[in-house]
Amino acid sequence: MNKRELHRKISLLILLPLTVIVLTGFILQLRNQFEWIQPSTVSGESAAGEVISYSSILKELSLDPKLVEQMIYRPSKKNVAIRLVTGEEIQLDAFSGKVLKRAQRRTNFLIDLHQGSILGPLGQYGLYLLSALGLIFLLITGAMLLFPKKAKV
């Protein structure tokens, strides 16, 4: 098999994973522009006071603590966001505890797809890592094909 044929075959093998990486990367760059991907942050309305406690939030929303993946407090927006393992995001007024917004957040899914972890360790470290190595190989062989060595006469 010559260099050109090897270069072409490897490029075909890594075409799909690299396409997924590029497309999801592009979408993730624009995530703040699309409510469907990442819900916009809503500012709280109440006057400053004592921030609602985690236990109060769980009680108010009737949430099992095992469902909570992340809690984000944004003082400048008077907002507390609760991100659930289901992908839902609940935004509350940081002081009154009033629910400001409930929306599905698809950013985590896109990140998992982007890095290959959605396919498990085999996808992430097998398919995606091998694709990255394949891309490096294509860069090197592409340069070799573009600038071939001159034969000594």
Buried (B, 14 or more C-beta within 10 A) or exposed (E): EEEEEEBBEBBEBBEEBBEBBEEBEEBBEEBEEEEEBBBEBBEBEEEEEEBBEEEEBBEEBEBEEEBBBEEEEBEEBBBBBBBBEEBBBBBBBBBBBBBBBEBBBBBBBBBBBBBBBBBEEEBBEEBBEBBBEBBEBBEEBEEEEEEEEEEEE
